[in-house]
Amino acid sequence: MAGNSVKRFRTIFISDVHLGSKAAKADFLIDFLRHHEADTIFLVGDIVDGWRLRRSWHWPQAHNDVVQKLLRQARKGASITYIAGNHDEFLRMFQGTHFGGIVVADRAIHTGADGRRYLVIHGDQFDTVVMNVRWLAYMGDRAYDAAMLTNRLVTRFRKAMGLPYWSFSSWAKIKVKRAVNFIGSFQDVLTEEARRERVDGVICGHIHHATLESFGEVDYINTGDWVESCTAVVEHFDGRMEIVVWPYVRATTPLPREAPLSLPLDVPGKRAAEAA
């Protein structure tokens, strides 16, 4: 592959891959990691879906390839921090432990190239349903499985028609008033936590809705996910943050210098970017 097909960043933030679930877009993530490298990588929770693995084992080769790709990045010198989420909460027992060069944490502080400090946290700690009504969270997880099945059927139909990937579930989410209200409340709570920690912003996952916004003096950045929208957040070497959307596999095709994408989801915020 041509050398200029790999873009290098200061930091990459990825969350909500849900390895172990049928909905995980592992092939897309592997391809993203082939084309993007960084000095520092944050895995911002729910990388492995322990909830679904407990119900039924699903671990195809592509899921193992994601793990191997990340371990290879660590061996090449990347600093990788795995922030535990609610679906991989078992890792919270291993905070500070290193696995193949990847360190496990519950939260972290990241200092950008421009000096801005960010709280990096999955965000489930501030979801009252997950924390206080566990049975309802598990019911919601089953409903989410049904939504992902619908999403896979839509994806197969579009592929058969020669259409590009588009996330039906992401589209539906931003059309449902209750979901929009939940997203807004989640943003408010995480922004307040950033203020309490006296940092300049928060970088999180959990709600599968990528965005990059400013609330007063505090930046709220959500990395999105790799089951619906296939998004990550990257930090450039000048400290600028950008959302990257990667809803395809192009492993054998060298990247052009500019490859603008039509976003499959609403990405608000004046600093949100469309392309990688």
Secondary structure, 3 states (H helix, E strand, C coil): CCHHHCEEEEEEEECCCCECCCCCCHHHHHHHHHHEEEEEEEEECCCECHHHHHHCCCCCHHHHHHHHHHHHHHHCCCEEEEECCCCCHHHHHHCCCEECCEEEECEEEEECCCCCEEEEECCHHHCHHHHHCHHHHHHHHHHHHHHHHHHHHHHHHHHHCCCCCCCHHHHHHHHCHHHHHHHHHHHHHHHHHHHHCCCCEEEECCCCCCEEEEECCEEEEECCCCCCCCEEEEECCCCCEEEEECCCCCCCCCCCCCCCCCCCCCCCCCCCCCCC
